[in-house]
């Protein structure tokens, strides 16, 4: 989120230190006269939000925010509500009790807000958890009080306790705690520190040592007196108590469970339930007759209608189990987890393999009953090496929802099973289009159960405007997403239909890669983990606050043994039960390198040909040490790959703006292109198989829109300005799409190949498809797919996201060009070298200057039938002469600016030693064939 911020100065009072002035960041839209107040009654003339859209009722929010250190510089509010994108609001003053104050008027009675810290160049340098604020029914104004790192919203100032306290107490070892206080800890405070058993109030002997102004380490003198299933309070004579959270102590070997039977082990005569909950005092299995009663939001708010309750038994490692006789297939169940402090949570099984609609309850399933007819796991040809892959990134719904696709099961897994489908122009569509194109792997955006689409929305009468999301909001990791099934209320259908998808692709000779999101969950409070083992599964700072390098409020702590085990068990399940052929790991940089190495080792034991790769981005704000992050370079020799953003930037420029790269018209990038051509073996890879080469993906501008942006044509083409699924200016998205002209001036038939924008897109992906490494293209690139300028379409409607199948006819020559490039790569192993030794032996860069890159692959590389292959990229607008290697015979051109493939298009006399390459094009030729 890029937003320009300016430094403004506002006067705040630090508790006990009046007249201290702090600098404060605000959005430029809110530069107004500053309030200099010794107190605040909210009757002020700096009301924010009066310019927000909306008609009718206006609601006033008086927001107070307290930070213990009173360091308020840079802290501001990010507020959003239904159908309105987020926006920043500044605090304008401080009241007499040290609370920063903002007064905001908005057209909605319910808002979500985040307190965040902005600094130069980074509006999201730090942030707290999201909070919801609701105006009381019948009212028009509300006052609330927020306290640092406390997710509670207080509607009564007396309840917002900012008195001296221990903000956190964390059990990080079997014999020690760490604690953080709200104020400076004196020597006298240290002497009075006590650890009390929460139930008996007995004192647990400890010693305390100050490790910082506000921090302590507490040594437990007798570790036998400390039990993770009990509640403890840390207090002193000055600081009020904090409940101890069991954090790193649960990483002790005694709490690690090696078994592979967590969740439900089903047979037709009995089912065994197992749950890892080492800090629980009691766990009960709740059995239900049905899925429960849903509210209008698709949620089951009441889980007290259980048919029966079974007490579970605790065994070693903190695993609770229960054996229930009888055939429980189809039985709904939950866990009730009770803790020593009296709190109790009802939770879905994190290892659930089946759930009710919207993942509200777990379901026991006979997985054999979910197998489609003819299901033969393991029956597929073995991929010889990773570089044989050509990956096609695709969203399930985008693939089939267009009316011109000729597919009946729109937006569903089953659309992939439809054979004989054609577009309204009579061309192949659906799965046979993918086979015709020639790709080898379909990388599906997240297909496990996610939280941000109401699976019952169609049944609720919203079929004309169904909810949409990319799916990076995981809820139940081991269950397919219900909105893609024909019946989300049938727990078996989503499983069977996803297996049918996999089976259909395998039958057509293609493989399936799952995009998996093991770096965060959509929610912590309502997610799959914190209700069961509070404080363990997510990374936290020492105040107990969740870290947020993901930008969505939490990070899974993959480095912790039972979190790592969960990830390993989950990917194993998808690989074995669903026979998927690869995994793309979202924000892989936040998954520790040891976990990635273990995931890779395990998966390659299951299937040596399985693909494993992910995003190696270095995300700030995490507690994961830098040396433990899975970044570019850390993958060397480890058997998995990373997305190559060096190459991506060199080819196209930036991702969301108009900055250019080699293919989009920027000079000076030839060296970076040459490095990428070699599989980046001279920069950060050990072999080309570690480099995923791509230009665009689901994130950011799609390729066509990026080229339009780089050429400065967004406005001329009528492209939309979108944010969070809505038009920035308001109004109908569909009307705006109908008025847009994304292909203005492109032409028809073969003439499209002479259009500059078309040529630039072809050059960009031609580089990807002729370079060493593993190529990936985004769905629809082969038909010049547009998203009408929406560079973050994660929740935009179908009218933005759907693949427009009529474009296959309109841009048939573009499709044929892509098809030819893929055929060239598949037929000639010289483009698929798998080792750095082979690249160094056979590939030589001939030229990398003047907006031209050329190279040769010689000596029948990798037993290729062609002896010497020359590839030339000309990014100049005009044709240019390019030197060729010595050849007394002929060069046979198989790719030029109008066609691509393996058939000879033209012949060049090798004795001339040069060839004229048209502007903005690629040329591929070979000398002789065995």
N, C-alpha and C positions, 0 to 999 in steps of 0.2 A: 504494500500500500504506500504509494509515494504521495506525500502531501507537503507543500511548502509551509514551513513554520517560521515565525519570526520571534525574536527575543523582545519581550516587553518586561516592564518592571512594575511589580505590585508590592505593596507593603503588607507584611505579615508580622504577627506577634508570635514569638516563640514563648512557650509557657515559661514564665519566670524571667524572661529576657526581653522586655519591651523595646520597641523602636529598632528592631533588627530588620533590614531590608533584604529581600530575596529577589533574584532574577526569576522570571517565570516565562515559560513558553506558551504561546497561544496561536491559534490559527489566524492567518492574516485577515480572514473575514470578520474577525471580532476585535479589531483595533478600535477601542473606544476610550473615553476618559476613564482613568483608573480610580477605583474607590480606595481611599485611605481611611480605614475605619479601626477604632479600638473595640468595636463590637458590631454585631450585625443582627438586625431584626427582620431582614429579608424585604423590607419595604424600601427598595432601592431603585435607582433609575438605570441600572445596567442589566435589565431583563434580556436573556438570551432566547433565541429560537423564534422570535416574532416573525422572521422571514421564512420559516418552514412552511412547505406546502400543506394544504388542508383547508377545509371549509367547516363552518359550524362551530361546535364546541372547542374551546381551548382549555388546556390543563396546565396547571402551574406546578413545577417541581422545585422544592427548596432542598438542595442537596448539600449535606455537611460531610466532610471527610477528614479523618484524623490520622496522622502519622506520628508514631512514638518519638522519632528523632526531630520532628518538626522541619525536616528538610523537604520543603514543598516545591522547590524549584523544578520546573519541568513536568509536574504532575497535572493531568487534565482528565477529562471524561470523554469516553467514546460511547455514544448513545445511538441505538437503532430501535426500530419497531416494525411492525408488520407493513410490508410493501414500501419500506423506505430504507435506503442505504444508510450505513453508519456515517457519523459525523462527529467531529471533535468540538468540545465546549470547554472553555477555560474556567478555572476557579478565579473569582474576582476579589475575594477578601478573606479575612480570617475573623472568627468570632472570639469572644472573650475566653472561651475554653480551649482554644487552639485548633478548632475545626476550620478547614478551608471551606468556603461557601460558593456555590453556584446557584443561580436562580434561572430556571429555564422554562419556557412556555412551549408546549407541543400540542399537536392535534389528536393525540392518542392517550387513553387512560392507562395504558400498560406499556412499559418500555423495558429494554434490556440495556445494561450499562457495564462498562469496564473502566476501572481506574487504571491509567497507564502513565508511563514516564516517557517523555519525548526529549530527544537531544538533537543537536545538529546532525542531519543526515539520516536519522533513524527515529521515526515517530513512535516506534514500538520497541524501544530499548528495554523496557520492562513493563509488566502488566500484572494485574491481579485477576482473580477469577471473575467470570461474568456474574452479575446479580440482576434480579428481576424486581421492578418496582411497579406497584399497582395502586392506582387512585381508588380510594374506598368508593363502593357503589353509591351513586347519587352525589358524589363530591366533584369538585373541580380543582382541588389543590391538595398537595400532600407535602409534608416535611419528613425527611429521612436522615438518619445518621449512619455513616459507614466508618468502620475502624480498620486500619491496616491489617491485611492478611486474614480478616474475619469475613467469611462469605455471608454472614447474616446481615439482613437489612433491618435496621431498628426504626420503628415508627414512634418510639418514645425515647427522648434523649436520656432519661434516667437509666435505660437499659443498655445504653452504649457505654460499656465500662472501659474507661481509659486510665484507671488507677494502676499503680505499679504492680506488675505481675510477671511471672514467667510466661513468655509467649510460647515456648515449646520446651519439651523434654523428650529426648529421643533415645531409645535403647539401641545402641549401635554395636554393642558387644555383650558377651555373657556376663561381664563384671563391671560394665561402665555405661554411663549415660553422658550425653551432652545436653546443655540447656542454654537458651537465649532469653535474657530478661528485657523488659521494656525500657529500662533505664540503666545508668551506670551502676555496677555492682561494687560496693565498698568491701573492705576487709571484714567489717563487722557483719555484712550480709553473708559473706562466705561462711563465717563461723556458725551461722544459725540455719544453714541449709538442712532440710530434712526430707527423707523419702518415706512416705507412709503407704501402708497397704490400704487400698481404697475401701475394702470391706471391713477389716478388723480395726483399722486406724492404728495398727501397731507400727512402731518405728523400725525401719530396715536400716541397720548401721551403714553409714557412708562417710566418705571424706570428699571434700570439694576443693577444686583448684580453679582460680580465675584464669582463663585463657585469652581473654580480651576484655574490652571495656564493659561489654554486656553479655559475655559468654562464660560458661563454666564447663569443666569436666568433672563428673561425679563418679567416684570409685565405690563399687559395692563391695563391702568387706567380706561378706559371706555369700557367694553366688548361689548357694543352696536355698537362700531365702528369697530368691528372685525367680518368679514363674511367669512365663509369657501369657498364660491363660488368666492371670489375675490383673486387677487394675491397681495402678500406683499413682500417687500424687507427689509432685515435687513442690516444696514450699520453703519459705524462710520467714523470719520475723517481719520483713518489710514487703516482700513480694508475695502476692496471692498465688495460689497453686496452679499448676498445669498438670493435666493428665499425661502420663508417659505413653508415648506411641512406640510400638515395637517395629523398629525399622531394620537396620543392618544386622541386628541380633538374629533375625530369621535366616540369615545367610550361613549360619553355623551348620556343619554337616549333619547334626542331629535332626535338623528339620527338612533335609532333602529327601524326597520320595522318588525312588528310581522306577517304580512300577509304571506300566503303560496302560493301566486300567482305571484312571481317574474318569469320572463321568459315570455312565451306565454300561454295564456288561450284560447284554440281553441274551436270554434263551427263551424258548417257548414255555418252559416250566418255571423259571425264576429269573429275577433280575437283581444284580448287585449294584448298589449306588455307592460311589466313593467321592469324597470332597476333601481337598486340602484346606484346612482352616485351623492352623496351629494356635491361634490366639483366642479361639472361641471357647466359651465355658460349656456350651451345649449346642448341638445341631440336631434339627428335626427334619425329616423328609415329609413333605406335604403332598398328598395325592388328591387329584381333582377329577371330577366327572367330566368336565368340559373346559373350554378355553376361557371362561369367565365372561363378565359383562363389560363391554367396551363403551367408553364415552365417545363424544363427537370428535375427539382428536385421535381416535384409534388406540387409546390407552385403556388398560384394565387397572383402575385405581385401587380396587379392593381384592385382596387375595385371601380373605378370611373364609371363603366358601369351600374349604377343603373337605373332601369326603372322609379322609382319615389322616392321622399323624403317626409317624413311625420314629421313635427315638433312635438316633444313630450312635454308634459306639466309637470312641476314640482309640486309635492304636498308635503305633510309633510314627514318628515324623509329623504328627499333627493331622493325620488322615482319619476322617470319620467315615464309617461305612454302615450300610444296612442291607440286608438280604430280604427280598419280598418274594414270596411264592406266587406261582400262577403266571399266566401269559399276560404281560402288561403292555403289549404292543398297542400304541395309540394312546397310552395313559399320559395325562398331563401331570407335571410335578414341579415343585419348587423346593428350595431349602430355606428353613428358618434358622438363622444364626443368632444365638444369644451370647452376650458378652458379660463379663463380670461387673461392669459398671451399670448394668440394668438395661443397656440399649439392646435393640433387637432389629435385625434386618431380614426381610424376605427377598430372596434373590433367585434369579435364573441360574441354572448350572452353567458355569463358564465353559465346561466341556460338552455342553449340549450338542447333539448331532441333528436334532430336529426341534422346531419351536412352533408355537401357534402364530397367527398373524401378528405382525409387528414385533415379534420376538418377546411376547409378553409372558409366556410360560414355556418351560422345557417340555419335551415330549419324548417318551420312550419309543424307540423305533426298531423294527426288524429290518435291518439294512438290506437283507436279501430281497425283501418285498419291493424295494425301490429300484432294483435292477431292471432296465428295459429289456424287451425281447432281444435275444441275440447278443446280450452284453458279454463280451469276451475280453476281460482285462488283460492287458499286456500284448494283445495282437496288433502290432504295428511295426513297421520297418525301423531298424535302429539308425538314428542319425549318426553319421560317421564322425563328425567333428562340429563344434559350435559354429564355425564360420560358414557351414553349409546353410545356415538359417537365413531366411528373409522374413523379418517380423512385420506384422501389420497390426497396429494399435487400433482398437475398436471398442466402442461403447455398445452394450447389448441393445438398448432402446434405439439409439441413432441408426442402427443397421437396418431396421425393418419397419419403422413407424411411418415412413413416407407412403402416401397413397399410390404413388407410381412404382413402388417396389414390386407389386404383384404378389405380396406375401400376406397370408391370412392371419398369422399369429403376431400381430404388430407389437413390437416392443418386448417380446417374450423370448425365453430360451428356445422354445419350440420353433421359432422362425428359422433357426439354423438347420432344422431337420427337413425343411420343405425343398423337394427336388422338382425341377422343371419350371421353376418360377421365372417369369420374364417381366421386364419393365413394360410400361405402356407403349414403348416403341418396339417391343419384340426382342430386346436384347436380354442376355442372361442376367439374372439378379440373384440375390441371396448367396447361399453357400457356393453355388456353381460359378458365380462371378468371381469369388475368391480363388477357386481352383483355376479358372480361366486366366486370371491375372498371374498366377504362378507362385504366390507367396507360400512359405512353408509353415509359419507359425502365426496364429491369431492371438495377440496379446489383448485380453479382455480387461477393461477397467473393472474396478472391484465388483466381484460377484457374490461375496459373502454378505450376510445380513447386515444392513446398515440402517442408521436411525433416522435419516432425514427425509424419507418418503413414507407417507402413510399408505401401507399396502392395501388398505380398505377404501382408498379414495375413489376408485372406479365404482365400487359397490355403493358408495355413499352418494352417487349421482354426479360425480365430477369427471366423468369419462371424457368430456370434451376438452377439459383443461387439466389433465393429470399432472401430479407433482413430478418434478424432475430433479435428479442430482447425479453427479458423477459417482458418488458412493464412497468418498474418502472419510466416512464417519462410522467406523466399525462399531457394531453392537454385539453380535454373536458370531465369533470368528469361524466356527466350524459348520455353519449352516448357509446354504445358498439363499440369496436375496429373494424374498417373496413377491415383490412387485414384478419380477420377471417371470413368475410362474403363472400358469393358467388359473390356479386356485390357491391363493395365499392362505386360505383357511384350512386347506388340507396339508398337513405337515409333510406328507410323503411326496406330493406332486412336485414341489420345488426341487427335491433331491433327484427324483426320477428324471425330470425334464432337463436338469443340468447334465446328468449323465448322458441323456439323449443328445444333447449338444456336443459333448465330447466325442461320443460315438460317431455322430454324423461327420464331424471334422476328420476323425481318424479314418473313416470309411472313404473320405475323399483325398486321403494322403496328406492331410494337414495335422498340425499339432496345436495344443492349447497351452498358453502361458497365462497364469493368473497374476493380476496386479494385487498384491497383498499389503496390508497397512498395519504393520506390527510396531509402529512408532508412537501411536497414541490411540485413545478411544474417543468417541464423540462426547462422552460425559464421564465424569468420575462418580458423581452421586448416583446416577442411574446406569452406570456402566456395569461390566461383567465382573469387576474385581474388588473394588473398595468396600462393597457391602459384606464381603466374605473375609478378607484379610486387610483391614484398614491400614493404610500407610505403607504397604509393602510393594505393591506392583508399580507404583509411579515414582519417578525421581522427585525429590524435594530438596530445598535448601534447608539450612539448619534452623530456620524459624518454623519449619513445617510446611511452608508454602510450596505448591507444585511448581516445578520448573516448566518453561514454556517455549523451548526452542522450536517446537512445531508450529507455534502461532495459534493453536487452538485450545490452549489452556492446560495441557498435560503432556507428559512423555512417559512411555513405558520404559521401565528400568531393565532393559534386556540383559544387562550384566549380572543381575541377581539370579541365583541358581534356579529358583522355581519359575521365574519369568522366562528365563532362557529355555527351560524345559517345556513351558507352555508353547513357545514359538516352535520348538522342535516337534512336539507332539502334533501341533496344528498342521504344519507343512507336510509332515509324514502322512497324516490322515488324508489330506487333499491328494497327495501323490499316489497313495495306495488305493483308497476307496474310489476316487474319481478318475484316476489314471491321467491326471494332468501332466504336462510335459515340461513345465517350466514355471519359474516364479520371478516376477518383477517386484522388487522391494521398494516401496515408497519411502522417501527420506531415509535411505539406507545409512547415511552418514550418522544418524542418531542410534543405529544399532551397533553395539560394540563389535569389534573385529573378531573377538573370540567366538561370539555367537554365530557370526557369519561363517567363520571357518568350520564350525561344528555343523551348521545347517548344510553347508556344501558337502562336507564329508558324508553325512548321513544320506542326503538325497542321491549322491552319486553311487552309493552302495545299493540303493533301490533301483536306480536307472542311470547307468553311466552316461546316457545321452541327454539327461535333463539339463535345461538351460537355467542358470541362476545369474541374475544381474539386478542392478538397482541404481538409485540416485545417490551419488557420493557427495552431496552438498555439505559444506561445513557450516552448520547452523550454530549461531551464537546463543548464549543464554542457558546452556545446558550444564549440568554438573558432571557429565561424562567427560573424563580427561581427554585432551586432544589426541594423545597417543593411542587411545582406545577407540577413537572414531573410525568408521569405515569410509575413508576418503579416497580420492584419486591417488593411486600409487600404493595404497595399502592392500590392494587386491592382487599384487604381483605374486605369481606362483601359487595362488590359492584356489584356482579353479572356478572363479566367478568373474563376471564382468561389471563394468560401470558405464554409465552414460557419459559420452565424450562431449562435454560442453565446450572444450577448446575448439574442436572441429566445428561444432554447431555455430559458434560465434563467428569463426573465420568465414564460414559459408554464407551466413545470412545477416550477421550483425546482431543487434539486441533482439529481445523477444517480444517486447510490448510497445516499442516505439518505432521511429523512422530511421534509426541508425543503420548503416548498411554494412554488408560484408562482401566477399568476393563475388558471389552470384547476384547480389543486389546492387553492385556498382561501385564498391569501395576499393580503391587501389591500395597496394601495400600489404595485402594479406596473403600473398603467394606462398611465403615461407610456412605459414601456419597451415595452409591447404596441403602443401607437400608433406608436412609432418603427419597430418591426418591420413593422407593417402597410404602411408606406410603402417597404418594401424597404431600410430603414436608410440612405436617401440623406442623412439629416441627421446620421449618425454616422460610418460608415466606408466606405460604398460610393459609387461615382460613379453607378451605375444599379442598378435592381432585379435585373438579370441577374447581378450579382456576389454575390448573397445566396442561399445554399442554406438554406432554411427547414425546420426539422425539430424534432421533440420528442424522439424517441428513435431509437437505432440499435442495431447489434449490441452495442456496448459498453454497460456499465452496465445498470440496470434496464430491462427492456422496459416499454412504456407501461402495460399493465395492472398489472404488479407495482409500478411507480412510484406509481401512484394508490393502490394498496393500502397501500404503505409510508407515503405522505403522510397517509393516514387512520388510521394506527396499527393496521392490521388484519393485519399479517403473521403474528403468533402465532395469532390467532383463525382464520385461514384455513389454518393448518398449513404455512405456507411453509417451505422448507428453508434451512438455513444451510450454504452450500457454499463451498468454497475449492479452487481448482485441480483441479476435476473430482471432488472427493470431499466427502462429508459431514464437517463439522467434528467431529461426534460419532461418526463411524464408522458402519458398518452398510450396509445395502442402499439404494441410491438409489431403485431401482424400488419397493421397499416403501414408502419415505417418500413418493414421488410418489403412490402409490395411496392413501395415507392422507390426503393433503392435500385441502383443499376450497377451491381458488382462486376458485370462483364461488359460494361459500356465500351463499344468500339472494338471488341475482340474479334468479331467476324464469325464466319460460319465455315464448316467443312475443313478442308486442309488449310485454309487461310489462317486458322487460329494459330498454327505453328509459326506464323510470321509476326504475331503480336509480341511486343517486347515483354509484357508481364508474363505471358505464357512461356516464352523462351527462358526467362529467369527462373521460373519454377522448375522447368525441365532441367536446366543446368544444375540447380541446387540438388535435386534428388539423383541426378545422373552421377554427380560426384559421390554421393553416399553409396550408390549401387555399384560403382566401379572401384571403390577403395577397399583396402584390406581391413578386415574387422567383421562385425556383424551388423548389417544394415537394418534399419527400422524406418518404415514410412507410416504416416498417420492415415487412418481410413478416409477415403474420399479424395486424397491428393491426386489420384489417378483420374479424377473427374473434375479437377479444379474446384474442389469443395470450398465454400465460403461460410463463415459464421457472421457475415455482415458487419465485421469490425469488432465483434465482441471478443475481447482477449481473455476473458475469464468466465466462460459460459457454464460454470459448474452447476448453476441452478436456473439457467435460462430455459425458456420453453422449447418445445419441439420445433417451432417455426425457425428458431435459430440453429438448433443442434442437429436436426435430422440430415441424413445424407439424401440429397436430391437426385433420385435415380434417373430423371430425364436428362441430367447432365452427361450420362454415359453416351447417349446418342449425340447430343450437341457437341461433346468434346471427345468423340470416338477416336480421333487421331491422337489425342493426348493419352487416352487409355492404351491404345496400341503401342505408343512409344514406351510407356511404363512396362507393359507386358514384354516388349522386346528387350528392354534392359534387364529385366529379371530373368528372362530366358537366357540371355548372354551370360549372366553370372552363374546360373545353374548349370549350363552346359560346359562351362570352362573353369576348371579348378584353379587356374592361374589367378583368378580374382578372389580365391578363397584360401589363401595360404594360411596355415595354422600356427607356424612357429616364426620366431624372430630370425632364426637361422635361414629359413627359406626366403623371407623377405629380403634379408641382407644379400643373399646369394643371387636372387633373380630380379629384384626390382631396383631400377636406377632412375633417379629424377634427372630429366634431360633439361628442363627449363623451369624456373620459378621467378619470373619477373615480367614487368610490362603487362600485367593483368592476364598472363598466360601461365598455366602449369601444364607440363607434359612429362610423361614418364614411360618407361618400357618395362615389360615383364618378359624375360627371355629364357632361352634354353628349355623349352617345354616344361615350364614351371609346374610342379606338382603333377607331372605326366600329362600335361595339357596337350591336345592334338596340334595346337598352333605353336609354332616355334617361338616367334617374337611378336608380342602384342604391344602396340603403342596407343596410349590414351592422351588426348589433348583437351584441355579446358580453356576456352577463350571467353573471357568475361568482358572484353572490349565490345563496344557497340558496333564497331566496324570489323570486317574481315581482316585477317592478318596472315602473313607467311610464317610458318613454323618449321624449323629444321627437323629432319628425320635421321635416324641412325643409318649407317651405310647399308645399302641393299642393292645388289645388281639386278634384282628381279622386280617384282611388283609388290605393292602394298594393296591389300584388299580391304576396302572400307566397309564396315558392318554397322556403324553408327555415325550418322551425320545430323544435320539440323532438322531433317524432315522424317527420319525413320530410325528405328533401332531394332537390333536382333542379331541373328547369326548369319543371315543370308548376305551375300556380297551385293552392295549397292552401287559401288563404283570402284575403279581401279586407278591407282596412282603409280606412275613410273618411279621406281626406287632410285634410278640413276640421277634423278633431278635433286634428290636430297632434301626436298622440302615439300610442303603442302599448304594450300590456302584453306584456312579454316574460317567459316562464316562467323560473324559476330554473335556473341551471346549463345554459344553452342558448345557441344561436346563432339569429339570425333574419336572413333575407335577403329583400328585397322590391324591387320596381321600380315606377315610376310608369306609364310607357307604352312601347309598342313600335311601331317603325316598320313 
